[in-house]
Structure formats: C-alpha cells, structure tokens
Amino acid sequence: MATKLQVLGDKGEELVRSKVDCPKCKRTTKSLRALPRNFRCADLICDFCGFLAQVKTVTVEDINQVPNNILGAAWGPQKERMDAGIYFPLFVVLMPPRSKGSPQIYYLSADMQTREMFVPRKPLSASARRAGWQGYIIDLSKAKAQPVLLK
C-alpha cells in the first residue's frame, strides 16, 4: 500500500507525463513514461530518445515560489551517480494544498545542478525500521540557476 508521499509523488509524475513534452527530443506525443517504482535516481524515461529525469512533488502554500529544500531519496545511489559525473534533469511539481489552484511544474536541467545542492541527511537510527538508511536534501539555492516554470 502506497504512503501519502508516494501517492503525492505518483500524482506529480502523472502530471509531468501528461503535460510536458520531452525536453531532449521535443516529442509532442507524450512520450515520457514512468519507470518502475524504486528505480534509482530517475522516475521518467522518454520512450523515443531515452531521456531520463527525476520528479519531486511537494505541497506548498505558494505555487509560484519554489522551496529551497526538497527531500531527495536514497543518498547512496545519488552519490554514486554524482561520483561518476551523472546528473538527471529535475522536474519540481508544486501542488497547492486542498485543491486550491492548479499545480505548477518547474524544470532544472542537469547542467544547472551542482554537487553541493545534494546534501546527505543523518542515517536512520539503529532502532528505526530501516536502520542505517540515509536520504538527502536537494538544496535548490545551491544550483547554478533556479528551476524555470514550464507553461
């Protein structure tokens, strides 16, 4: 059974798939497809050109202001990719609370990302259900540019 955060993430991914053309090949046939849940560091793939992207969805009061900090996922796979020089473009979906207004989709290309914007969190304690697991925070204030609003 999906958690509230997973349901929110699924809604954001569906919104991007239904509203956004592939940024790489510009395909307008809604070629972005969901990758399997828990695929490491990426959520969408273009079924034409192979473009990969990550989607982060957050509920915010002001959909016109991208938050500086967004929860990432597992730190280990993210660090491995960064060590190899691999960064995936990022879609940030801002959802208004309680259906107040329409969601906004922002985009941050891979070349505008920096290693410093991915900040590891403290590992979970030994008594936690997933003891030792370590996540990260995406600090968008440390990107080379702010995410752009897609129309």
N, CA and C of each residue as an Amber inpcrd file, in Angstrom:
protein
   453
   0.8330000  -1.1800000   0.0000000   0.0000000   0.0000000   0.0000000
   0.8810000   1.2480000   0.0000000   0.5740000   2.1960000  -0.8660000
   1.3810000   3.3980000  -1.0260000   1.1770000   4.3560000   0.1500000
   2.2680000   5.0220000   0.5360000   2.1960000   6.0400000   1.5810000
   1.6400000   7.3370000   0.9860000   1.3270000   8.3120000   1.8430000
   0.8400000   9.6120000   1.3640000   1.8630000  10.2890000   0.4540000
   3.1370000  10.1740000   0.8310000   4.1780000  10.7900000   0.0000000
   4.3070000  10.0910000  -1.3470000   4.1450000   8.7720000  -1.3730000
   4.2020000   8.0480000  -2.6460000   3.0190000   8.4130000  -3.5380000
   1.8370000   8.5620000  -2.9440000   0.6610000   8.9730000  -3.7140000
   0.8830000  10.3700000  -4.2940000   1.4260000  11.2740000  -3.4780000
   1.7300000  12.6330000  -3.9520000   2.7420000  12.5740000  -5.1000000
   3.7820000  11.7660000  -4.9330000   4.7900000  11.6190000  -5.9840000
   4.2120000  11.0540000  -7.2650000   3.3280000  10.0780000  -7.1440000
   2.6790000   9.4990000  -8.3250000   1.8520000  10.5490000  -9.0640000
   1.1490000  11.4030000  -8.3130000   0.3590000  12.4740000  -8.9350000
   1.2650000  13.4390000  -9.6990000   2.4030000  13.7830000  -9.1040000
   3.3390000  14.6820000  -9.7710000   3.9100000  14.0820000 -11.0420000
   4.2760000  12.8120000 -10.9820000   4.8030000  12.1400000 -12.1680000
   3.7500000  12.0810000 -13.2730000   2.5170000  11.7570000 -12.9140000
   1.4310000  11.7050000 -13.8990000   1.2030000  13.0740000 -14.5260000
   1.2810000  14.1190000 -13.7280000   1.1060000  15.4750000 -14.2500000
   2.1990000  15.8100000 -15.2670000   3.4380000  15.4900000 -14.9410000
   4.5440000  15.7540000 -15.8770000   4.3470000  14.9400000 -17.1540000
   4.0210000  13.6600000 -17.0250000   3.8250000  12.8090000 -18.2130000
   2.7100000  13.3440000 -19.1130000   1.6630000  13.8660000 -18.5190000
   0.5130000  14.2980000 -19.3170000   0.6480000  15.7130000 -19.8750000
   1.5170000  16.5240000 -19.2880000   1.5830000  17.9400000 -19.6780000
   2.8830000  18.3680000 -20.3490000   3.9350000  17.5700000 -20.2240000
   5.2590000  18.0160000 -20.6640000   5.7500000  17.1920000 -21.8510000
   6.2710000  17.8920000 -22.8480000   6.9480000  17.2330000 -23.9670000
   8.3710000  16.9020000 -23.5380000   8.9660000  15.9190000 -24.1570000
  10.3370000  15.5480000 -23.8200000  11.2640000  16.7450000 -24.0510000
  12.0230000  17.1790000 -23.0290000  12.9370000  18.3120000 -23.1990000
  14.0890000  18.0310000 -24.1660000  14.4230000  16.7550000 -24.3780000
  15.5570000  16.4120000 -25.2460000  15.1550000  16.3410000 -26.7160000
  14.1710000  15.5020000 -27.0430000  13.8160000  15.2980000 -28.4540000
  12.6240000  16.1550000 -28.8840000  11.9880000  16.8300000 -27.9170000
  10.8430000  17.7280000 -28.1760000   9.6260000  16.9880000 -28.7120000
   9.5900000  15.6960000 -28.5010000   8.4630000  14.8770000 -28.9560000
   7.1680000  15.3560000 -28.2990000   6.1530000  15.5940000 -29.0630000
   4.8800000  16.1020000 -28.5420000   3.8340000  15.0080000 -28.3830000
   4.2190000  13.7730000 -28.5330000   3.2630000  12.6640000 -28.4540000
   3.1770000  12.0770000 -27.0490000   3.5370000  12.8750000 -26.0560000
   3.5250000  12.4130000 -24.6620000   4.3400000  11.1350000 -24.5210000
   5.6000000  11.2440000 -24.8790000   6.4930000  10.0890000 -24.8940000
   7.1460000   9.8020000 -23.5440000   6.9360000  10.6560000 -22.5530000
   7.5090000  10.3920000 -21.2360000   6.7170000   9.2830000 -20.5500000
   7.4320000   8.2880000 -20.0620000   6.8200000   7.1340000 -19.4220000
   7.4030000   6.9510000 -18.0270000   6.6200000   6.3700000 -17.1370000
   7.0700000   6.1050000 -15.7700000   8.0300000   4.9270000 -15.7480000
   9.0830000   5.0600000 -14.9790000   9.9700000   3.9360000 -14.6940000
   9.3810000   3.1690000 -13.5130000   9.8030000   1.9310000 -13.2890000
   9.2690000   1.1700000 -12.1490000   9.5370000   1.8930000 -10.8270000
   8.6170000   1.7480000  -9.8770000   8.7990000   2.3370000  -8.5420000
  10.1340000   1.8560000  -7.9800000  10.8280000   2.7430000  -7.3130000
  12.1360000   2.4870000  -6.6950000  13.2730000   2.3300000  -7.7030000
  13.0600000   2.7190000  -8.9620000  14.1750000   2.8140000  -9.9020000
  15.0950000   3.8930000  -9.3420000  16.3680000   3.6550000  -9.3130000
  17.2900000   4.5560000  -8.6250000  17.5400000   5.8610000  -9.3780000
  17.2290000   6.9630000  -8.7210000  17.5620000   8.3310000  -9.1300000
  16.8060000   8.8540000 -10.3490000  15.8850000   8.1150000 -10.9080000
  15.1180000   8.5910000 -12.0580000  13.6890000   8.0660000 -11.9560000
  12.7640000   8.8530000 -12.4840000  11.3480000   8.4930000 -12.4240000
  10.7100000   8.3470000 -13.8010000  11.2400000   9.0890000 -14.7920000
  10.6430000   9.1050000 -16.1210000  11.6800000   8.8120000 -17.1860000
  11.2170000   8.2240000 -18.2890000  12.0620000   7.9940000 -19.4570000
  11.2570000   8.3390000 -20.7080000  11.9140000   8.9130000 -21.6930000
  11.2680000   9.1470000 -22.9850000  11.3820000   7.8540000 -23.7740000
  10.2410000   7.3390000 -24.2180000  10.2740000   6.0690000 -24.9420000
  10.7570000   6.2200000 -26.3760000  11.1290000   7.4460000 -26.7630000
  11.6900000   7.6620000 -28.0960000  13.2110000   7.8590000 -28.0410000
  13.6630000   8.8000000 -27.1870000  15.0970000   9.1360000 -27.2000000
  15.8760000   8.6410000 -25.9860000  15.1870000   8.1220000 -24.9690000
  15.8770000   7.6080000 -23.7940000  16.1740000   8.6380000 -22.7180000
  15.7080000   9.8730000 -22.8830000  15.8800000  10.9220000 -21.8750000
  15.3880000  10.4100000 -20.5160000  16.1730000  10.6420000 -19.4630000
  15.8050000  10.2530000 -18.1040000  15.6550000  11.5080000 -17.2480000
  14.7060000  11.5020000 -16.3340000  14.5110000  12.6430000 -15.4410000
  13.9740000  12.1740000 -14.0990000  14.2020000  13.0030000 -13.1110000
  13.6800000  12.7760000 -11.7780000  12.5420000  13.7580000 -11.5430000
  11.5240000  13.3440000 -10.7880000  10.3910000  14.2080000 -10.4540000
  10.2910000  14.2790000  -8.9390000  10.2120000  15.4930000  -8.4160000
   9.9800000  15.7110000  -6.9950000   8.7100000  16.5350000  -6.8680000
   7.7840000  16.0660000  -6.0460000   6.4990000  16.7220000  -5.8680000
   6.3500000  17.1310000  -4.4110000   6.0020000  18.3940000  -4.1990000
   5.8090000  18.8940000  -2.8390000   4.5290000  19.7180000  -2.7740000
   3.8790000  19.6700000  -1.6270000   2.7190000  20.5150000  -1.3750000
   3.2130000  21.8000000  -0.7360000   2.8220000  22.9340000  -1.3210000
   3.2660000  24.2400000  -0.8210000   2.0970000  25.2160000  -0.8090000
   2.1850000  26.2120000   0.0310000   1.1500000  27.2470000   0.0860000
   1.2110000  28.1530000  -1.1470000   2.4360000  28.4610000  -1.6030000
   2.6260000  29.3710000  -2.7360000   3.2410000  28.6060000  -3.9090000
   2.4230000  28.3000000  -4.9140000   2.9140000  27.5150000  -6.0590000
   3.7850000  28.3390000  -7.0030000   3.9410000  29.6220000  -6.7070000
   4.7920000  30.4810000  -7.5280000   6.1870000  30.6470000  -6.9360000
   6.4510000  29.9870000  -5.8130000   7.7440000  30.0830000  -5.1340000
   8.2950000  28.6840000  -4.8930000   9.3330000  28.3230000  -5.6220000
   9.9560000  27.0070000  -5.4420000  10.7000000  27.0050000  -4.1090000
  10.4450000  26.0160000  -3.2610000  11.1610000  25.9720000  -1.9770000
  12.6480000  25.7130000  -2.1830000  13.4570000  26.2170000  -1.2650000
  14.8930000  25.9800000  -1.3630000  15.2400000  24.5210000  -1.1280000
  14.5470000  23.8630000  -0.1950000  14.8870000  22.4910000   0.1640000
  13.7520000  21.5330000  -0.1500000  14.1190000  20.4340000  -0.8120000
  13.1780000  19.3810000  -1.1750000  13.8030000  18.0590000  -0.7530000
  12.9910000  17.1680000  -0.2010000  13.5090000  15.8570000   0.1820000
  13.9060000  15.0540000  -1.0510000  15.0950000  14.4900000  -1.0040000
  15.5410000  13.5870000  -2.0530000  15.1740000  12.1690000  -1.6650000
  15.9140000  11.2110000  -2.1600000  15.6340000   9.8050000  -1.8420000
  16.8660000   9.1990000  -1.1850000  17.3310000   8.0680000  -1.6880000
  18.4750000   7.3730000  -1.0910000  19.7910000   8.0400000  -1.4800000
  20.5980000   8.3510000  -0.4800000  21.8630000   9.0440000  -0.6970000
  22.8790000   8.1730000  -1.4410000  22.9720000   6.9020000  -1.1180000
  23.9930000   6.0400000  -1.7370000  23.9590000   6.0510000  -3.2590000
  22.8270000   5.7270000  -3.8920000  22.7730000   5.7440000  -5.3600000
  23.0050000   7.1440000  -5.9440000  22.5190000   8.1750000  -5.2720000
  22.7260000   9.5400000  -5.7640000  24.2150000   9.8860000  -5.7420000
  24.8950000   9.5560000  -4.6470000  26.3230000   9.8420000  -4.5380000
  27.1190000   9.0730000  -5.5950000  26.7710000   7.8020000  -5.8100000
  27.4680000   7.0110000  -6.8370000  27.3440000   7.6550000  -8.2080000
  26.1660000   8.1190000  -8.5560000  25.9710000   8.7560000  -9.8620000
  26.7480000  10.0660000  -9.9510000  26.7050000  10.8490000  -8.8780000
  27.4580000  12.1100000  -8.8970000  28.9570000  11.8440000  -9.0140000
  29.4510000  10.8330000  -8.3120000  30.8760000  10.4790000  -8.4100000
  31.2490000  10.1110000  -9.8440000  30.2890000   9.5790000 -10.5960000
  30.5160000   9.2170000 -11.9990000  30.2130000  10.3990000 -12.9370000
  29.8260000  11.5400000 -12.3680000  29.5340000  12.7170000 -13.1890000
  28.1620000  12.6850000 -13.8390000  27.2450000  11.8960000 -13.2870000
  25.9120000  11.7510000 -13.8710000  24.8920000  12.5000000 -13.0230000
  24.1880000  13.4170000 -13.6490000  23.1020000  14.1510000 -13.0100000
  21.8800000  14.0530000 -13.9160000  20.7240000  13.8020000 -13.3260000
  19.4930000  13.7230000 -14.1070000  18.7170000  15.0220000 -13.9870000
  18.1410000  15.5000000 -15.0840000  17.2870000  16.6760000 -15.0170000
  16.1910000  16.4630000 -13.9670000  15.7030000  17.5720000 -13.4350000
  14.7580000  17.5150000 -12.3270000  13.4940000  18.3150000 -12.6460000
  12.3510000  17.6610000 -12.5330000  11.0640000  18.3420000 -12.5810000
  10.6090000  18.5230000 -11.1320000  10.2430000  19.7350000 -10.7700000
   9.7070000  20.0120000  -9.4440000   8.2430000  20.3890000  -9.6320000
   7.3630000  19.5730000  -9.0690000   5.9260000  19.8210000  -9.1720000
   5.4560000  20.3970000  -7.8430000   4.8870000  21.5950000  -7.9060000
   4.3630000  22.2400000  -6.7060000   2.8520000  22.0850000  -6.6890000
   2.3700000  21.3890000  -5.6760000   0.9380000  21.1420000  -5.5170000
   0.3700000  22.1030000  -4.4800000  -0.7230000  22.7670000  -4.8030000
  -1.3600000  23.6170000  -3.8000000  -2.0950000  22.7410000  -2.7830000
  -2.2270000  23.2210000  -1.5530000  -2.9310000  22.4260000  -0.5490000
  -4.4360000  22.4020000  -0.8080000  -5.0540000  21.2960000  -0.4800000
  -6.5110000  21.1670000  -0.5210000  -7.1340000  21.6770000  -1.8260000
  -6.5240000  21.3410000  -2.9360000  -7.0580000  21.6850000  -4.2610000
  -7.2890000  23.1750000  -4.4620000  -6.4290000  24.0040000  -3.8940000
  -6.5140000  25.4570000  -4.0950000  -5.6440000  25.8320000  -5.2900000
  -6.2280000  25.9780000  -6.4370000  -5.4740000  26.3440000  -7.6260000
  -4.9220000  25.1330000  -8.3510000  -4.1380000  25.4200000  -9.3710000
  -3.5560000  24.3660000 -10.2050000  -2.0900000  24.1640000  -9.8600000
  -1.6160000  22.9300000  -9.9830000  -0.1900000  22.6740000  -9.7360000
   0.6770000  23.3930000 -10.7660000   1.9170000  23.6390000 -10.3920000
   2.9020000  24.2440000 -11.2910000   4.0490000  23.2500000 -11.4730000
   4.5970000  23.2040000 -12.6860000   5.7300000  22.3310000 -12.9820000
   6.9350000  23.2050000 -13.3040000   8.0200000  22.9620000 -12.5850000
   9.2830000  23.6650000 -12.8060000  10.3140000  22.6440000 -13.2940000
  11.3420000  23.1400000 -13.9840000  12.3450000  22.2560000 -14.5770000
  13.7360000  22.7920000 -14.2890000  14.6360000  21.9010000 -13.8890000
  16.0420000  22.2460000 -13.6880000  16.8800000  21.2380000 -14.4680000
  17.5590000  21.7140000 -15.4880000  18.3620000  20.8150000 -16.3260000
  19.5820000  20.3100000 -15.5520000  20.1390000  19.2210000 -16.0100000
  21.2790000  18.5960000 -15.3460000  22.4890000  19.5220000 -15.3040000
  22.6960000  20.3220000 -16.3510000  23.8760000  21.1820000 -16.3840000
  23.7710000  22.3850000 -15.4400000  22.6230000  22.6070000 -14.8440000
  22.4480000  23.6820000 -13.8700000  22.5470000  23.1640000 -12.4320000
  22.8110000  21.8630000 -12.2800000  22.9270000  21.2700000 -10.9520000
  24.3780000  21.2490000 -10.4940000  24.5490000  21.3160000  -9.1840000
  25.8860000  21.2510000  -8.5970000  25.9120000  20.1200000  -7.5750000
  27.0900000  19.6310000  -7.3090000  27.2480000  18.5870000  -6.2940000
  26.7960000  19.1080000  -4.9220000  27.0460000  20.3910000  -4.6510000
  26.7400000  20.9820000  -3.3520000  25.2470000  21.0470000  -3.0560000
  24.4210000  20.9770000  -4.0820000  22.9810000  21.0790000  -3.8390000
  22.3790000  19.7720000  -3.3120000  23.1370000  18.6960000  -3.3160000
  22.6800000  17.4080000  -2.8020000  23.3410000  17.1850000  -1.4390000
  22.5680000  17.3540000  -0.3830000  23.0940000  17.3560000   0.9780000
  22.6460000  16.0830000   1.7080000  23.6090000  15.2310000   2.1080000
  23.2220000  13.9990000   2.7950000  22.5780000  14.2930000   4.1470000
  21.5880000  13.4860000   4.4870000  20.9380000  13.5760000   5.7880000
  21.6020000  12.5910000   6.7400000  21.3090000  12.7200000   7.9890000
  21.8130000  11.8020000   9.0080000  21.1800000  10.4280000   8.7840000
  21.9570000   9.3370000   8.8580000  21.3770000   7.9950000   8.6970000
  20.3360000   7.7150000   9.7770000  19.3660000   6.8690000   9.4560000
  18.3490000   6.4960000  10.4270000  18.9870000   5.7190000  11.5780000
  18.4270000   5.8840000  12.7530000  18.9830000   5.2560000  13.9590000
  18.8470000   3.7360000  13.9060000  19.5910000   3.0850000  14.7860000
  19.5920000   1.6190000  14.8500000  18.2170000   1.0670000  15.2060000
  17.3850000   1.8580000  15.8700000  16.0590000   1.3830000  16.2590000
  14.9940000   1.6310000  15.1890000  15.3490000   2.3300000  14.1260000
  14.3910000   2.6210000  13.0510000  14.0990000   1.3590000  12.2390000
  12.9380000   1.3440000  11.6000000  12.5590000   0.2020000  10.7690000
  13.5770000  -0.0320000   9.6510000  14.0860000   1.0460000   9.0810000
  15.1010000   0.9400000   8.0190000  16.4290000   1.4690000   8.5410000
  16.8860000   0.8950000   9.6220000  18.1060000   1.3390000  10.3140000
  19.2660000   1.5200000   9.3440000  19.9600000   2.6410000   9.4820000
  21.1350000   2.9220000   8.6610000  20.8450000   3.5690000   7.3250000
  19.5840000   3.5230000   6.8680000  19.2430000   4.1380000   5.5790000
  19.5200000   5.6320000   5.6490000  20.0380000   6.1820000   4.5540000
  20.3880000   7.5980000   4.5360000  19.7880000   8.2650000   3.3110000
  19.0650000   9.3150000   3.5440000  18.4910000  10.1050000   2.4670000
  19.3090000  11.3600000   2.2220000  18.7520000  12.2630000   1.4400000
  19.4190000  13.5360000   1.1840000  18.3760000  14.6260000   0.9470000
  18.8350000  15.8420000   1.0080000  18.0230000  17.0300000   0.7410000
  18.5450000  17.6520000  -0.5520000  17.6490000  18.1280000  -1.3830000
  18.0440000  18.8930000  -2.5680000  17.9230000  20.3620000  -2.1940000
  19.0500000  21.0520000  -2.1240000  19.0890000  22.4730000  -1.7690000
  19.1740000  23.2760000  -3.0640000  18.0200000  23.7140000  -3.5530000
  17.9620000  24.4100000  -4.8440000  18.6460000  25.7730000  -4.8270000
  18.9090000  26.3170000  -3.6450000  19.6160000  27.6020000  -3.5740000
  21.0710000  27.4510000  -4.0120000  21.5720000  26.2160000  -4.0710000
  22.9580000  25.9660000  -4.4760000  23.0780000  25.5350000  -5.9370000
  21.9760000  25.6020000  -6.6820000  22.0150000  25.2940000  -8.1170000
  22.6220000  26.4880000  -8.8590000  23.1000000  26.2590000 -10.0670000
  23.6680000  27.3430000 -10.8820000  22.5920000  28.3150000 -11.3530000
  21.3590000  27.8570000 -11.3870000  20.2060000  28.6900000 -11.7760000
  18.9830000  28.1260000 -11.0710000  17.9580000  28.9300000 -10.9610000
  16.7190000  28.4780000 -10.3570000  15.9160000  27.6830000 -11.3900000
  15.1110000  26.7260000 -10.9140000  14.2490000  25.9910000 -11.8500000
  13.3300000  26.9540000 -12.5960000  13.0420000  26.6330000 -13.8640000
  12.1780000  27.5010000 -14.6720000  10.7660000  26.9230000 -14.7220000
   9.7990000  27.8090000 -14.7090000   8.3960000  27.4170000 -14.7850000
   8.0780000  26.9900000 -16.1990000   7.4730000  25.8220000 -16.3460000
   7.0420000  25.3570000 -17.6690000   5.6110000  25.7900000 -17.8880000
   5.3230000  26.3110000 -19.0560000   3.9630000  26.7560000 -19.3780000
   3.2860000  25.7190000 -20.2410000
